[in-house]
Amino acid sequence: PAPSRFNDTMSKLQSPFQNFNPETSFDFSDYINACASNIAKTSYFTDRGLSDDIVKKFRLGFDENFHAEIDNISGLAVNWKAAIIPYGIHGYCVRNTSLDGNKNTRYKKKGHFDIYNAEVLKEPGTIFITEGEFDALSIETLGFKALSLGGTGNIRPLIECIKQSKEHHKFYISLDNDEAGFEATKQIASFLYQLNIDFT
């Protein structure tokens, strides 16, 4: 397909990362380091199959008293025993490690987000593209390289990251087995095809 069609399609995809400025964004380093030092207080990551090496490499952490929200009925603070997954120093995602609550109240993000573990694009080789951070971490535990969209709405920043890489890659698109995952897979495959980049 003609480059203009590629550019037209790219321009229609919204990017949540366009206004990011690292100089003015909040630095969460102290909080992330404190959570990483608390990692012995939870087995959440290892219970989900992640190795100790991956926990250390990605500075995964634990906050036993994360302020999640204010309860609408009681007006009281709702705190989680929370797993912390850093996105560099300017943002992190939070997972409620308790079994209570529905799916919508167990996951939050704070700060700035880009493609999770995009650093793998700096080296040549095979890379898995996943939807969630835990999927990427699980694949990394198995000894492969993986990055994560952090949500199916983040296709444009992924393609921009891939275009900026000077290395040769083969990608395995491994998104969630649902309608949103299927649609995002088709879009990513279309872009990679137009860029003449090897993928499965």
C-alpha positions as CSV (number, residue, x, y, z in Angstrom):
1,P,0.0,0.0,0.0
2,A,1.0,3.6,-0.7
3,P,2.8,5.4,2.2
4,S,0.1,8.1,2.2
5,R,-2.5,5.4,3.2
6,F,-0.2,4.3,6.0
7,N,0.2,7.9,7.2
8,D,-3.5,8.5,7.0
9,T,-4.3,5.5,9.1
10,M,-1.6,6.4,11.6
11,S,-3.0,9.9,11.9
12,K,-6.5,8.5,12.8
13,L,-5.1,6.6,15.8
14,Q,-5.0,8.7,18.9
15,S,-1.8,8.7,21.0
16,P,-2.1,9.4,24.7
17,F,1.6,10.1,24.9
18,Q,2.0,13.1,22.6
19,N,2.2,15.8,25.4
20,F,4.7,14.0,27.6
21,N,7.6,16.1,28.8
22,P,10.1,14.3,31.1
23,E,11.4,17.6,32.5
24,T,8.0,18.6,33.8
25,S,6.5,15.2,34.6
26,F,6.6,14.0,38.2
27,D,9.5,11.8,39.3
28,F,8.2,8.8,41.2
29,S,11.7,7.4,41.8
30,D,11.5,7.6,45.6
31,Y,8.1,5.9,45.7
32,I,9.2,3.1,43.3
33,N,12.4,2.5,45.2
34,A,10.5,2.3,48.5
35,C,8.0,-0.2,47.0
36,A,10.9,-2.3,45.5
37,S,12.4,-2.5,49.0
38,N,9.1,-3.8,50.3
39,I,9.0,-6.8,47.8
40,A,9.7,-9.4,50.6
41,K,6.3,-8.5,52.1
42,T,4.4,-10.2,49.2
43,S,4.6,-13.4,47.1
44,Y,2.2,-12.0,44.5
45,F,4.7,-11.8,41.7
46,T,6.3,-15.2,42.3
47,D,2.9,-16.8,42.9
48,R,2.1,-15.7,39.3
49,G,5.2,-17.4,38.0
50,L,7.7,-14.5,37.7
51,S,11.3,-15.3,38.7
52,D,13.2,-13.4,41.4
53,D,15.6,-12.1,38.7
54,I,12.7,-10.6,36.7
55,V,11.2,-9.1,39.9
56,K,14.6,-7.4,40.5
57,K,15.3,-6.4,36.9
58,F,12.0,-4.6,36.4
59,R,12.0,-3.1,39.9
60,L,8.6,-4.6,40.8
61,G,7.4,-3.5,44.2
62,F,4.7,-3.7,46.9
63,D,2.7,-1.0,48.7
64,E,0.8,-2.6,51.6
65,N,-1.3,0.6,52.1
66,F,-1.9,2.1,48.6
67,H,-4.6,4.8,48.7
68,A,-6.8,3.7,45.8
69,E,-10.0,5.8,46.1
70,I,-12.7,7.2,48.4
71,D,-15.7,5.0,48.9
72,N,-18.8,6.7,47.4
73,I,-21.1,5.4,50.1
74,S,-19.1,5.7,53.3
75,G,-16.8,8.5,52.3
76,L,-13.8,6.5,53.8
77,A,-10.5,5.9,52.1
78,V,-10.1,2.6,50.2
79,N,-6.6,1.2,50.5
80,W,-5.1,-1.8,48.7
81,K,-2.3,-4.2,49.3
82,A,-0.9,-3.3,45.9
83,A,1.6,-4.7,43.5
84,I,3.5,-1.9,41.8
85,I,4.9,-2.2,38.2
86,P,7.0,0.8,37.2
87,Y,7.0,2.4,33.8
88,G,10.4,4.0,34.2
89,I,10.4,6.8,36.8
90,H,7.5,8.8,35.5
91,G,4.6,6.3,36.0
92,Y,3.5,3.0,37.3
93,C,0.6,0.6,37.3
94,V,-1.0,-0.7,40.4
95,R,-2.7,-4.1,40.9
96,N,-4.8,-4.9,43.9
97,T,-3.5,-8.2,45.3
98,S,-6.6,-8.9,47.3
99,L,-9.2,-11.2,45.9
100,D,-12.0,-8.9,46.9
101,G,-13.5,-6.3,44.5
102,N,-14.5,-6.7,40.9
103,K,-12.1,-6.5,37.9
104,N,-12.7,-2.8,37.4
105,T,-11.5,-1.9,40.9
106,R,-8.3,-4.0,40.9
107,Y,-6.1,-2.1,38.4
108,K,-5.0,1.6,38.2
109,K,-2.3,3.6,36.5
110,K,-0.6,6.7,37.7
111,G,1.7,9.2,35.9
112,H,3.0,8.9,32.4
113,F,2.9,5.7,30.3
114,D,4.5,4.6,27.1
115,I,5.1,1.2,25.7
116,Y,6.1,-1.1,28.5
117,N,9.6,-2.5,28.2
118,A,10.2,-0.7,24.9
119,E,14.0,-0.9,25.7
120,V,14.0,-4.4,24.0
121,L,13.7,-2.6,20.6
122,K,17.3,-1.4,21.1
123,E,18.6,-4.9,20.4
124,P,18.0,-7.1,17.3
125,G,16.0,-10.3,17.5
126,T,12.6,-11.8,18.2
127,I,10.2,-9.8,20.3
128,F,6.7,-10.7,21.6
129,I,4.1,-8.0,21.6
130,T,1.6,-8.5,24.4
131,E,-1.4,-6.5,25.7
132,G,-0.7,-6.4,29.4
133,E,2.5,-5.8,31.5
134,F,2.2,-9.2,33.2
135,D,2.1,-11.0,29.9
136,A,5.4,-9.3,28.9
137,L,6.9,-10.1,32.3
138,S,5.9,-13.8,32.0
139,I,7.5,-14.1,28.6
140,E,10.6,-12.3,29.9
141,T,10.7,-14.9,32.8
142,L,10.9,-17.6,30.1
143,G,14.0,-16.0,28.6
144,F,12.4,-14.2,25.6
145,K,12.1,-10.5,24.9
146,A,8.7,-8.9,25.2
147,L,7.0,-5.5,25.3
148,S,3.5,-4.6,26.2
149,L,0.9,-2.1,24.8
150,G,-0.6,-1.6,28.2
151,G,-4.0,-1.6,26.4
152,T,-5.3,-2.0,22.9
153,G,-5.6,1.8,22.5
154,N,-1.8,2.2,22.3
155,I,-1.1,0.9,18.8
156,R,0.1,4.3,17.4
157,P,2.9,4.7,20.1
158,L,3.9,1.1,19.5
159,I,4.3,1.6,15.8
160,E,6.2,4.9,16.3
161,C,8.6,3.0,18.7
162,I,9.1,0.3,16.1
163,K,9.7,2.8,13.3
164,Q,12.3,4.6,15.4
165,S,14.3,1.4,16.1
166,K,17.3,0.9,13.9
167,E,17.5,-2.9,14.6
168,H,16.1,-5.8,12.7
169,H,13.3,-7.6,14.6
170,K,10.7,-10.4,14.1
171,F,7.6,-9.8,16.1
172,Y,5.1,-12.3,17.6
173,I,1.8,-10.5,18.1
174,S,0.4,-12.1,21.2
175,L,-2.6,-10.1,22.4
176,D,-5.6,-11.1,24.5
177,N,-8.0,-13.7,23.2
178,D,-11.0,-11.4,22.9
179,E,-12.6,-9.0,20.4
180,A,-10.4,-6.0,21.4
181,G,-7.3,-8.2,21.1
182,F,-8.3,-9.6,17.7
183,E,-9.0,-6.1,16.3
184,A,-5.7,-4.7,17.7
185,T,-3.8,-7.7,16.3
186,K,-5.2,-7.0,12.8
187,Q,-4.2,-3.3,13.0
188,I,-0.7,-4.1,14.2
189,A,-0.3,-6.8,11.6
190,S,-1.4,-4.3,8.9
191,F,1.1,-1.7,10.0
192,L,4.0,-4.2,10.2
193,Y,3.1,-5.5,6.8
194,Q,3.2,-2.0,5.3
195,L,6.5,-1.4,7.0
196,N,7.9,-4.7,5.6
197,I,8.7,-6.0,9.0
198,D,8.6,-9.7,9.8
199,F,5.8,-10.8,12.1
200,T,3.6,-13.8,13.1
